[in-house]
Amino acid sequence: MKRSLFILGFVGMLFLPWRSFASVMTVRPSPGNPLAIMVHLNTEGENVNALEAHFTFDTNAFSVSSISDGGSIVNLWVETPIFSNTSGTVDFAGIIPGGESTADGTIITIMIVPKEANATTSFTLVSAQALLNDGQGTRALLSVISNPFPLLTGTAVSSTIDTQAPDPFTPEIGQEQNIFNGQYFLAFSTTDQRSGIDHYEVLEMQAGMKIGASSSWQVAASPYLLKDQTLSSDIYVRAVDRAGNFRIAEVPAEHPELKARVARGGAETLFGSIVLLLVIGIIFWIWKWRRKKLSRDSG
């Protein structure tokens, strides 16, 4: 009897929905650079749109010199990757608009400076979570693997100079009741494949004017409240990476009243064309009717 119940239960499990997969966040040294520790994500087929993590490390073993988000799958940071060599911590939190499904996506790269030699250490996870791109913010199953790495003092590491501008991007003008009380704002985001994005700058100029050396760029973050709420200015966004390279994206002036006048003018032109066609049709019909009448009268 017990065996029958066991078999029945096992067969029933085959038809129940279940999940054997979970996203995996891995902390491991870069194959080509033992002083570069990379944090990667394998979503195991799921679609993830938010990540956060808090790690600690032994400050007596090594220090962190920098953190790069170059080539990161995260393109909108809620908490920009930050480290503290005093408390021995690394923290980050970011969003992936549209979600990401990847087997090996880079999140950040941590550059370290060893203080000990011939020792092995690793980062220690304090907390981490990932959210599914399901519109409900469901927490994804997540496991974290922090691989140990050797501390090799005096290791010669080849460095590559970053001369590449950030990736192309298109800023968007938006208007939402819950953002800046319904005023127009600008949303923008991009990535940089090498050193990572350092900051953004915004410039609003009178339509048709050219950018000059004296142009007043403003350091900004997305979303950015537009100063010119009439949308009659040309808007430029400059994305600057940590190596000083930059890319500029333009949003041409978009005056809503002018658009409305153009739309009204187009509608009026269409209406006038229809009326003209109707008048021509009526005149043509009257002309044919009179010709027929004259033919009958002459006959």
C-alpha positions as CSV (number, residue, x, y, z in Angstrom):
1,M,0.0,0.0,0.0
2,K,2.8,2.4,0.9
3,R,4.7,1.5,-2.2
4,S,1.5,2.3,-4.3
5,L,1.2,5.7,-2.6
6,F,4.8,6.4,-3.3
7,I,4.5,5.6,-7.0
8,L,1.3,7.6,-7.3
9,G,2.9,10.6,-5.6
10,F,6.0,10.4,-7.8
11,V,3.9,10.2,-11.0
12,G,1.8,13.1,-9.8
13,M,4.9,15.2,-9.2
14,L,5.8,14.7,-12.9
15,F,2.8,16.7,-13.9
16,L,3.1,19.5,-11.3
17,P,4.7,22.8,-12.3
18,W,8.1,23.1,-10.6
19,R,11.3,25.1,-10.9
20,S,14.7,23.5,-10.7
21,F,16.6,26.5,-11.9
22,A,17.8,29.7,-10.2
23,S,19.8,32.7,-11.3
24,V,23.5,32.4,-10.3
25,M,25.7,35.4,-9.5
26,T,29.4,34.5,-9.7
27,V,32.4,36.4,-8.4
28,R,35.6,35.2,-10.1
29,P,38.9,36.5,-11.3
30,S,39.3,37.6,-14.9
31,P,41.1,34.9,-17.0
32,G,43.5,37.5,-18.4
33,N,43.9,39.7,-15.4
34,P,44.4,38.2,-11.9
35,L,43.8,41.6,-10.3
36,A,40.4,42.1,-12.0
37,I,37.6,40.4,-10.2
38,M,34.4,40.1,-12.3
39,V,30.8,39.7,-11.1
40,H,28.8,37.8,-13.6
41,L,25.1,36.7,-13.8
42,N,23.6,33.6,-15.3
43,T,19.8,33.9,-15.3
44,E,19.3,30.3,-16.2
45,G,16.7,31.1,-18.8
46,E,14.7,33.6,-16.6
47,N,14.3,37.3,-17.5
48,V,15.7,39.5,-14.8
49,N,15.3,43.3,-14.6
50,A,16.8,44.3,-11.2
51,L,19.9,43.3,-9.2
52,E,21.5,44.3,-5.9
53,A,24.3,42.9,-3.8
54,H,26.4,43.7,-0.7
55,F,29.8,42.1,-0.3
56,T,32.6,42.4,2.2
57,F,36.3,41.6,2.0
58,D,39.4,41.4,4.2
59,T,41.1,44.8,4.1
60,N,44.3,43.2,5.5
61,A,44.5,41.0,2.4
62,F,43.8,43.5,-0.4
63,S,42.2,46.9,-1.2
64,V,39.9,47.9,-4.1
65,S,41.3,50.5,-6.5
66,S,38.3,50.9,-8.7
67,I,35.1,49.5,-10.0
68,S,34.1,49.5,-13.6
69,D,30.6,48.9,-15.1
70,G,32.0,48.8,-18.7
71,G,30.0,46.3,-20.7
72,S,27.6,45.8,-17.9
73,I,24.2,44.3,-18.5
74,V,22.9,46.9,-16.0
75,N,22.4,50.3,-17.7
76,L,20.5,52.2,-15.0
77,W,22.1,52.3,-11.5
78,V,19.9,52.9,-8.5
79,E,23.0,52.7,-6.4
80,T,26.2,53.2,-8.5
81,P,28.8,50.5,-7.7
82,I,30.7,51.8,-4.7
83,F,33.4,50.4,-2.4
84,S,35.0,51.3,0.9
85,N,38.5,50.2,1.8
86,T,37.9,51.3,5.4
87,S,34.9,49.0,6.1
88,G,35.8,46.5,3.4
89,T,32.5,46.6,1.4
90,V,31.3,46.6,-2.1
91,D,27.7,47.6,-2.9
92,F,25.6,48.0,-6.0
93,A,21.9,48.1,-7.1
94,G,20.7,48.5,-10.7
95,I,17.8,48.1,-13.1
96,I,17.8,46.5,-16.5
97,P,14.9,48.1,-18.5
98,G,13.2,45.5,-20.6
99,G,14.9,42.7,-18.6
100,E,17.9,40.4,-19.5
101,S,18.2,36.7,-20.1
102,T,21.8,35.7,-20.2
103,A,24.1,32.8,-19.5
104,D,27.1,35.0,-18.7
105,G,26.4,38.7,-18.3
106,T,28.9,41.0,-16.8
107,I,27.6,43.2,-13.9
108,I,30.8,44.9,-12.7
109,T,34.6,44.5,-12.7
110,I,36.5,45.1,-9.4
111,M,40.2,46.0,-9.6
112,I,42.1,45.0,-6.5
113,V,45.6,45.7,-5.0
114,P,47.0,42.8,-3.0
115,K,48.6,43.5,0.4
116,E,49.6,39.9,1.0
117,A,51.5,37.5,-1.1
118,N,50.9,33.8,-1.9
119,A,47.5,33.9,-0.1
120,T,44.1,33.0,-1.3
121,T,41.0,35.0,-0.5
122,S,37.5,35.9,-1.8
123,F,34.6,38.3,-1.4
124,T,32.0,37.4,1.3
125,L,28.4,37.8,0.4
126,V,26.2,39.6,2.9
127,S,23.0,40.0,0.8
128,A,21.9,39.8,-2.8
129,Q,18.7,39.6,-4.7
130,A,17.3,39.7,-8.2
131,L,13.8,40.6,-9.5
132,L,12.0,39.0,-12.4
133,N,10.8,41.1,-15.4
134,D,7.2,40.0,-14.8
135,G,5.6,43.4,-14.1
136,Q,5.2,42.4,-10.4
137,G,8.7,42.6,-9.0
138,T,8.8,39.0,-8.1
139,R,12.0,37.9,-6.4
140,A,13.9,35.5,-8.5
141,L,15.6,32.5,-7.0
142,L,19.3,33.5,-6.7
143,S,22.4,31.8,-5.6
144,V,25.8,33.5,-5.3
145,I,29.2,31.8,-5.8
146,S,32.3,33.7,-4.7
147,N,35.3,31.9,-6.1
148,P,38.6,32.2,-4.2
149,F,41.4,33.9,-6.0
150,P,45.2,34.1,-5.3
151,L,46.9,37.3,-4.2
152,L,49.9,37.8,-6.5
153,T,51.8,40.9,-5.4
154,G,54.0,42.4,-8.1
155,T,52.0,40.8,-10.9
156,A,52.5,42.6,-14.1
157,V,49.1,43.3,-15.7
158,S,48.8,44.8,-19.2
159,S,46.4,47.7,-19.4
160,T,44.4,48.8,-22.4
161,I,43.9,52.5,-22.9
162,D,40.2,53.3,-23.4
163,T,39.8,55.5,-26.5
164,Q,36.2,54.3,-27.3
165,A,33.2,56.6,-26.8
166,P,30.2,55.4,-24.9
167,D,27.6,53.4,-26.9
168,P,25.0,55.4,-29.1
169,F,21.8,56.3,-27.3
170,T,18.6,58.2,-27.9
171,P,17.2,60.5,-25.1
172,E,13.4,60.6,-24.8
173,I,11.2,63.5,-23.6
174,G,8.5,62.3,-21.2
175,Q,5.6,63.6,-19.2
176,E,4.1,61.6,-16.3
177,Q,1.8,62.9,-13.6
178,N,3.9,61.2,-10.9
179,I,7.2,62.6,-12.1
180,F,8.0,66.3,-11.5
181,N,4.3,66.9,-11.1
182,G,3.5,66.3,-14.7
183,Q,6.2,68.6,-16.1
184,Y,8.3,67.6,-19.1
185,F,11.4,65.6,-18.3
186,L,14.3,64.0,-20.3
187,A,15.2,60.3,-19.8
188,F,18.5,58.9,-21.0
189,S,20.8,56.0,-20.5
190,T,23.7,54.2,-22.2
191,T,26.6,51.9,-21.5
192,D,30.4,52.0,-22.1
193,Q,32.2,48.8,-23.1
194,R,35.6,49.6,-21.5
195,S,35.9,52.0,-18.5
196,G,32.2,52.5,-17.8
197,I,30.0,55.7,-17.7
198,D,31.3,58.4,-15.3
199,H,28.5,61.0,-15.7
200,Y,26.0,62.7,-18.0
201,E,25.7,66.4,-18.9
202,V,22.7,68.2,-20.4
203,L,22.6,71.4,-22.5
204,E,19.4,73.3,-23.5
205,M,20.0,75.8,-26.3
206,Q,17.9,78.1,-28.5
207,A,16.8,76.2,-31.5
208,G,19.2,76.4,-34.4
209,M,22.2,77.6,-32.4
210,K,25.5,75.7,-32.4
211,I,27.4,74.3,-29.5
212,G,30.4,76.4,-28.5
213,A,33.3,76.3,-26.0
214,S,31.3,78.6,-23.7
215,S,28.1,76.4,-23.8
216,S,26.8,75.8,-20.2
217,W,26.6,72.1,-19.8
218,Q,25.0,70.9,-16.6
219,V,25.9,67.7,-14.9
220,A,22.6,65.7,-14.7
221,A,21.0,62.4,-14.0
222,S,18.0,60.7,-15.6
223,P,15.2,61.7,-15.3
224,Y,16.1,65.3,-15.8
225,L,13.6,68.1,-15.4
226,L,13.7,70.3,-18.5
227,K,14.2,74.0,-17.8
228,D,12.4,75.0,-21.1
229,Q,8.9,73.5,-20.5
230,T,7.8,74.9,-23.9
231,L,10.0,72.4,-25.6
232,S,11.2,75.1,-28.0
233,S,14.9,74.5,-27.3
234,D,17.3,72.0,-28.8
235,I,18.5,69.6,-26.1
236,Y,21.9,67.8,-26.1
237,V,23.0,65.0,-23.7
238,R,26.7,64.2,-23.3
239,A,27.6,60.8,-21.9
240,V,31.2,60.8,-20.5
241,D,33.1,57.6,-19.6
242,R,35.8,57.3,-16.9
243,A,38.5,57.8,-19.5
244,G,37.1,61.1,-20.6
245,N,35.7,59.9,-23.9
246,F,32.2,61.2,-24.6
247,R,29.2,60.9,-27.0
248,I,26.6,63.5,-27.6
249,A,23.0,62.8,-28.5
250,E,20.6,65.5,-29.7
251,V,16.8,66.0,-29.2
252,P,15.6,68.7,-31.7
253,A,13.2,71.4,-30.5
254,E,9.7,70.0,-30.2
255,H,7.4,73.0,-29.7
256,P,3.9,71.5,-29.0
257,E,2.0,74.7,-30.0
258,L,3.9,74.8,-33.3
259,K,3.0,71.1,-33.9
260,A,-0.7,71.9,-33.1
261,R,-0.7,74.8,-35.6
262,V,0.9,72.5,-38.3
263,A,-1.7,69.8,-37.5
264,R,-4.5,72.4,-37.7
265,G,-3.1,73.8,-41.0
266,G,-2.9,70.3,-42.4
267,A,-6.5,69.6,-41.4
268,E,-7.7,72.9,-42.9
269,T,-5.8,72.2,-46.1
270,L,-7.4,68.8,-46.3
271,F,-10.9,70.2,-45.6
272,G,-10.4,73.0,-48.3
273,S,-9.3,70.4,-50.8
274,I,-12.5,68.3,-50.2
275,V,-14.7,71.4,-50.5
276,L,-13.0,72.4,-53.8
277,L,-13.5,68.9,-55.2
278,L,-17.1,69.0,-54.2
279,V,-17.6,72.4,-55.9
280,I,-15.9,71.2,-59.1
281,G,-18.0,68.1,-59.1
282,I,-21.2,70.1,-58.7
283,I,-20.2,72.5,-61.5
284,F,-19.4,69.5,-63.8
285,W,-22.7,67.9,-63.0
286,I,-24.6,71.2,-63.8
287,W,-22.7,71.6,-67.1
288,K,-23.6,68.0,-68.2
289,W,-27.2,68.6,-67.2
290,R,-27.4,71.8,-69.2
291,R,-25.8,70.1,-72.3
292,K,-28.3,67.3,-72.2
293,K,-31.2,69.8,-71.8
294,L,-29.9,71.9,-74.8
295,S,-29.6,68.7,-76.9
296,R,-33.2,67.8,-76.1
297,D,-34.5,71.3,-76.8
298,S,-32.7,71.4,-80.2
299,G,-34.0,68.0,-81.1
